Amino acid sequence: MKQQDLNEVFKNQSEAIASNESISVKERIKLLKNLKNEIQKKESSIIAALKEDFHKPYFETMLTEVLVVYKEINLFIKKLEQWSKPKKVKSSWLNFPSRAQLVPKAYGQVLIISPWNYPFQLAMNPLIGAIAAGNRVVLKPSEHSAATSNILATIIAKVFEPLHAKVVIGDQEVVQKLLQFNWNFIFFTGSTEVGKIIQQAAAKNLTPSVLELGGKNPCIVDETADIDLSAKRIAWGKFINAGQTCIAPDYILVQQKVKGKLIEAITKHLKQFYQNLNPESEDYAHIINEKHFNRLTNYLADLKVLYGGQHDETYRFIAPTLVDEPPNNHPILNEEIFGPILPI
């Protein structure tokens, strides 16, 4: 998107706020209901877009993308009137005699930058909260999940006036242009590296922000654990979405005496979860792009694979993989894996 067009979007929203064109609670609820109806109409297109972007299975799409958004919309529709009312609070003795209350108010213009790994849910849920609170929103979805970004743009354009919410499609250059504006709030989901850039831009204007970032998430298993149940939960939490989840178990620290049992149990559950697994399986997601595929397969070059390891570049497919005790200086223990490889 050209700088001139971005300027126009930002200017129009700013002027609407400056002219005190507030969005009433009833109008916001109506907008949320319209959004839910439009998502329901476009449900098959959303599922198809996620399949096109990285072969996301139907069940995972409904569970982790669509149903989560429905629950969020339903919650705000149900609670918004109550949440929007002023709340009485105790007054300070310094101001005695007096009365005090908290009055909820919109921040103003909100920039939402969403990621590719859950490209529908992690774009829609912050937008729902921002709109429900009476803000004006610009949403920049990820360029890596282009099909989902396009369906997001279609849905938002159908439900909202650009003065209320606007989707901006583009790459890193567009993000840099957007960060030049003085937003009232920034919501970012993504990597730690990009999060630092976002926070630096926000700090220049003392802009409030939320950074939802990834990292290393160890999972610790000792001899007191229910090994079979732990293995089942680890296998589900790690390999859903082909491991492309910021809060997935990143590596396992296991007590030596139960290590063999844990590996055996995880392997058993993976075989149950992903039967007849191959690059064309309908029940397993693929890696988002070639860059991430190459990064992940490079990890495996010099590691001891306990289970899995199969991969196919054409489909960007990497099977659920367990690896045994990588060296402490190996990149797999020092970088966020964000893929279906689990070091033990």
C-alpha positions as CSV (number, residue, x, y, z in Angstrom):
1,M,0.0,0.0,0.0
2,K,1.3,3.4,-0.9
3,Q,2.3,6.0,1.7
4,Q,-0.3,8.4,0.3
5,D,-3.1,5.8,0.9
6,L,-1.9,5.0,4.4
7,N,-1.8,8.8,5.2
8,E,-5.4,9.0,4.0
9,V,-6.6,6.1,6.2
10,F,-4.8,7.5,9.3
11,K,-6.0,11.1,8.6
12,N,-9.7,10.1,8.2
13,Q,-9.7,8.1,11.4
14,S,-8.0,10.8,13.3
15,E,-10.5,13.4,12.1
16,A,-13.4,11.2,13.1
17,I,-12.0,10.9,16.6
18,A,-11.2,14.7,16.8
19,S,-14.8,15.5,15.8
20,N,-16.1,13.4,18.7
21,E,-17.7,10.9,16.4
22,S,-17.8,8.3,19.2
23,I,-19.2,4.8,18.5
24,S,-22.0,4.1,20.9
25,V,-22.2,0.8,22.8
26,K,-25.3,-0.3,20.9
27,E,-23.6,0.4,17.6
28,R,-20.6,-1.5,18.6
29,I,-22.7,-4.5,19.6
30,K,-24.5,-4.3,16.3
31,L,-21.1,-4.2,14.5
32,L,-19.9,-7.3,16.4
33,K,-23.1,-9.2,15.5
34,N,-22.6,-8.2,11.8
35,L,-19.0,-9.4,12.0
36,K,-20.1,-12.8,13.4
37,N,-22.7,-13.2,10.7
38,E,-20.2,-12.3,8.0
39,I,-17.7,-14.8,9.4
40,Q,-20.4,-17.5,9.4
41,K,-21.1,-16.7,5.7
42,K,-17.4,-16.9,4.8
43,E,-16.6,-19.9,7.0
44,S,-15.8,-22.2,4.1
45,S,-13.7,-19.5,2.5
46,I,-11.7,-19.1,5.7
47,I,-11.1,-22.8,5.9
48,A,-10.0,-22.9,2.2
49,A,-7.6,-19.9,2.8
50,L,-5.9,-21.6,5.7
51,K,-5.5,-24.8,3.7
52,E,-4.0,-22.8,0.8
53,D,-1.6,-20.9,3.1
54,F,-0.1,-24.0,4.9
55,H,-2.4,-27.0,4.5
56,K,-4.1,-26.4,7.9
57,P,-6.4,-29.3,8.6
58,Y,-10.2,-28.7,8.9
59,F,-10.4,-29.8,12.5
60,E,-7.5,-27.6,13.6
61,T,-8.9,-24.6,11.7
62,M,-12.3,-24.9,13.4
63,L,-10.8,-25.6,16.8
64,T,-8.0,-23.1,17.0
65,E,-9.1,-20.4,14.6
66,V,-12.9,-20.1,13.9
67,L,-14.5,-21.3,17.1
68,V,-12.1,-19.2,19.2
69,V,-13.2,-16.1,17.3
70,Y,-16.9,-17.0,17.8
71,K,-16.4,-17.4,21.5
72,E,-14.6,-14.0,21.7
73,I,-17.4,-12.2,19.8
74,N,-20.1,-13.9,21.9
75,L,-18.4,-12.8,25.1
76,F,-18.2,-9.2,24.1
77,I,-21.7,-9.1,22.8
78,K,-22.9,-10.5,26.1
79,K,-20.7,-8.4,28.4
80,L,-20.1,-5.1,26.6
81,E,-23.0,-3.1,28.1
82,Q,-21.9,-4.2,31.6
83,W,-18.2,-3.6,31.0
84,S,-18.9,-0.1,29.5
85,K,-20.7,1.3,32.5
86,P,-18.9,3.6,35.0
87,K,-17.8,1.8,38.1
88,K,-17.9,3.5,41.6
89,V,-14.6,3.4,43.4
90,K,-13.4,4.7,46.8
91,S,-12.2,8.2,46.7
92,S,-8.9,9.4,48.2
93,W,-9.0,10.9,51.6
94,L,-7.1,13.8,50.1
95,N,-10.2,14.8,48.2
96,F,-12.7,14.4,51.1
97,P,-15.6,14.9,50.7
98,S,-15.9,13.6,47.2
99,R,-17.1,10.7,45.1
100,A,-15.1,8.9,42.4
101,Q,-15.7,6.5,39.5
102,L,-13.9,4.8,36.7
103,V,-15.2,5.7,33.3
104,P,-14.2,3.3,30.4
105,K,-13.0,5.2,27.4
106,A,-11.5,4.2,24.0
107,Y,-7.8,4.8,23.4
108,G,-8.5,6.1,19.9
109,Q,-6.5,4.8,16.9
110,V,-5.2,1.3,17.3
111,L,-2.7,-0.5,15.1
112,I,-2.9,-4.3,15.2
113,I,0.0,-6.3,13.5
114,S,-0.9,-10.0,13.4
115,P,1.2,-13.1,12.6
116,W,1.0,-16.0,10.2
117,N,0.8,-19.0,12.5
118,Y,-2.8,-18.5,13.5
119,P,-3.5,-15.9,11.0
120,F,-7.3,-15.7,11.4
121,Q,-7.7,-15.9,15.2
122,L,-4.7,-13.7,16.1
123,A,-5.9,-11.0,13.8
124,M,-9.6,-11.1,14.7
125,N,-9.5,-11.4,18.5
126,P,-7.5,-8.2,19.1
127,L,-9.7,-6.5,16.5
128,I,-12.9,-7.6,18.3
129,G,-11.6,-6.2,21.6
130,A,-10.5,-2.9,20.0
131,I,-13.8,-2.4,18.2
132,A,-15.8,-3.3,21.2
133,A,-14.0,-0.7,23.3
134,G,-14.9,2.0,20.7
135,N,-11.5,2.3,19.0
136,R,-10.7,2.9,15.3
137,V,-8.5,0.1,14.0
138,V,-5.9,-0.5,11.3
139,L,-5.1,-4.2,10.9
140,K,-1.9,-5.3,9.2
141,P,-2.0,-9.1,8.8
142,S,1.0,-11.2,7.8
143,E,2.2,-11.3,4.2
144,H,3.3,-14.9,4.7
145,S,-0.4,-16.1,5.0
146,A,-1.6,-14.2,2.0
147,A,-4.8,-16.1,1.3
148,T,-6.0,-15.6,4.9
149,S,-5.0,-11.9,4.8
150,N,-7.2,-11.5,1.7
151,I,-10.2,-13.1,3.3
152,L,-9.7,-10.9,6.4
153,A,-9.7,-7.8,4.2
154,T,-12.9,-9.0,2.5
155,I,-14.7,-9.6,5.8
156,I,-13.6,-6.4,7.4
157,A,-14.5,-4.3,4.3
158,K,-18.0,-5.8,4.3
159,V,-18.7,-5.1,8.0
160,F,-16.9,-1.9,8.8
161,E,-16.5,1.5,7.3
162,P,-12.8,2.4,6.8
163,L,-13.3,5.1,9.6
164,H,-14.0,2.2,12.0
165,A,-11.6,-0.6,10.8
166,K,-9.4,-1.0,7.8
167,V,-7.1,-3.9,6.7
168,V,-3.8,-2.9,5.1
169,I,-2.1,-5.6,3.0
170,G,1.7,-5.5,2.6
171,D,5.2,-6.6,3.7
172,Q,7.7,-5.2,6.1
173,E,7.9,-1.9,4.3
174,V,4.3,-1.3,5.0
175,V,4.9,-2.0,8.7
176,Q,7.7,0.5,8.8
177,K,5.4,3.1,7.2
178,L,2.6,2.4,9.7
179,L,5.0,2.8,12.6
180,Q,5.7,6.3,11.5
181,F,2.3,7.4,12.6
182,N,1.5,8.4,16.2
183,W,-1.0,5.7,17.3
184,N,-2.9,5.7,20.5
185,F,-2.3,1.9,21.0
186,I,-0.3,-0.8,19.3
187,F,-1.0,-4.5,19.5
188,F,1.7,-6.8,18.1
189,T,1.9,-10.6,17.9
190,G,5.1,-12.2,16.5
191,S,8.8,-12.7,17.1
192,T,11.0,-11.2,19.8
193,E,13.2,-9.7,17.1
194,V,10.4,-7.7,15.5
195,G,8.8,-7.0,18.9
196,K,11.9,-4.9,19.8
197,I,11.4,-2.8,16.6
198,I,7.7,-2.3,17.4
199,Q,8.4,-1.3,21.0
200,Q,11.2,1.1,20.0
201,A,8.7,2.8,17.6
202,A,6.0,2.9,20.3
203,A,8.4,4.3,22.9
204,K,9.2,7.4,20.8
205,N,5.6,8.6,21.3
206,L,5.1,6.9,24.7
207,T,2.4,4.8,23.0
208,P,0.9,2.0,25.1
209,S,1.4,-1.4,23.6
210,V,0.9,-5.1,23.9
211,L,3.6,-7.5,22.6
212,E,2.6,-11.1,22.4
213,L,6.0,-12.8,21.6
214,G,7.5,-16.3,21.3
215,G,10.4,-17.8,23.1
216,K,11.8,-21.0,24.6
217,N,9.3,-23.0,26.5
218,P,10.8,-25.9,28.5
219,C,8.6,-28.8,29.6
220,I,9.9,-30.6,32.7
221,V,9.0,-34.2,33.5
222,D,10.2,-36.0,36.6
223,E,9.6,-39.4,38.1
224,T,6.4,-38.3,40.0
225,A,4.6,-37.5,36.7
226,D,1.9,-39.6,35.1
227,I,4.1,-40.5,32.2
228,D,1.4,-41.6,29.7
229,L,-0.8,-38.5,30.4
230,S,2.2,-36.2,30.2
231,A,3.2,-37.7,26.9
232,K,-0.2,-37.4,25.5
233,R,-0.5,-33.7,26.4
234,I,3.1,-33.0,25.2
235,A,2.4,-34.6,21.9
236,W,-0.8,-32.7,21.3
237,G,0.5,-29.3,22.5
238,K,3.8,-29.6,20.5
239,F,2.6,-30.9,17.2
240,I,-0.7,-29.2,16.6
241,N,-0.3,-26.7,13.8
242,A,3.0,-28.6,13.0
243,G,4.6,-27.1,16.0
244,Q,4.1,-23.5,14.8
245,T,2.7,-22.3,18.1
246,C,4.4,-19.7,20.3
247,I,3.4,-21.5,23.6
248,A,4.2,-25.1,22.3
249,P,6.6,-27.1,24.4
250,D,10.0,-26.2,22.9
251,Y,12.1,-28.8,24.5
252,I,11.8,-31.4,27.3
253,L,13.9,-31.7,30.4
254,V,13.3,-35.2,31.7
255,Q,14.6,-37.2,34.7
256,Q,16.9,-39.9,33.5
257,K,15.1,-42.8,35.1
258,V,11.8,-42.1,33.2
259,K,13.3,-40.8,30.0
260,G,12.9,-44.1,28.1
261,K,9.3,-44.5,29.3
262,L,8.5,-40.9,28.2
263,I,10.0,-41.3,24.7
264,E,8.0,-44.6,24.3
265,A,4.8,-43.0,25.4
266,I,5.2,-39.9,23.2
267,T,5.9,-42.1,20.2
268,K,2.8,-44.2,20.9
269,H,0.6,-41.2,21.0
270,L,2.1,-39.7,17.9
271,K,1.3,-42.9,16.0
272,Q,-2.3,-42.7,17.3
273,F,-2.7,-39.0,16.5
274,Y,-1.2,-39.1,13.0
275,Q,-2.0,-42.4,11.4
276,N,-0.8,-43.1,7.9
277,L,1.0,-39.8,7.9
278,N,2.4,-38.6,4.6
279,P,3.0,-35.2,2.9
280,E,-0.6,-35.2,1.5
281,S,-2.3,-36.2,4.8
282,E,-5.4,-34.0,5.5
283,D,-4.8,-34.1,9.3
284,Y,-1.4,-32.4,9.5
285,A,-0.3,-28.8,8.7
286,H,2.7,-27.9,6.6
287,I,5.5,-25.4,7.3
288,I,4.5,-21.9,6.3
289,N,7.2,-21.2,3.7
290,E,10.5,-22.5,2.2
291,K,12.7,-20.3,4.4
292,H,11.2,-21.8,7.6
293,F,11.3,-25.3,6.1
294,N,15.0,-25.0,5.3
295,R,15.8,-23.6,8.8
296,L,14.0,-26.6,10.4
297,T,15.5,-29.3,8.3
298,N,19.0,-27.8,8.8
299,Y,18.5,-28.4,12.5
300,L,18.2,-32.1,11.8
301,A,21.4,-32.5,9.8
302,D,23.7,-33.4,12.8
303,L,21.2,-34.6,15.4
304,K,20.2,-38.0,16.7
305,V,16.6,-38.6,15.6
306,L,14.6,-40.9,17.9
307,Y,11.4,-40.8,15.9
308,G,10.2,-39.1,12.7
309,G,12.5,-36.9,10.7
310,Q,10.9,-37.5,7.3
311,H,10.4,-34.4,5.3
312,D,9.4,-33.3,1.8
313,E,10.5,-30.0,0.3
314,T,7.8,-29.9,-2.4
315,Y,5.0,-30.0,0.2
316,R,7.0,-28.2,3.0
317,F,6.2,-31.2,5.1
318,I,8.1,-32.2,8.2
319,A,6.9,-35.2,10.2
320,P,6.6,-35.0,14.0
321,T,10.2,-35.5,15.1
322,L,11.9,-36.4,18.4
323,V,15.6,-35.7,18.8
324,D,17.9,-36.9,21.5
325,E,20.1,-34.7,23.7
326,P,21.4,-32.0,21.3
327,P,24.5,-30.2,22.4
328,N,23.9,-27.2,24.6
329,N,25.4,-24.9,22.0
330,H,23.3,-26.2,19.1
331,P,20.9,-23.6,17.6
332,I,17.9,-25.8,18.3
333,L,18.4,-25.2,22.0
334,N,19.2,-21.5,21.6
335,E,16.6,-20.3,19.1
336,E,12.8,-20.7,19.1
337,I,12.1,-23.9,17.1
338,F,8.6,-23.0,15.9
339,G,8.2,-26.3,14.1
340,P,7.5,-30.1,14.7
341,I,10.9,-30.9,16.2
342,L,11.1,-31.8,19.9
343,P,14.5,-32.1,21.6
344,I,14.6,-34.3,24.7
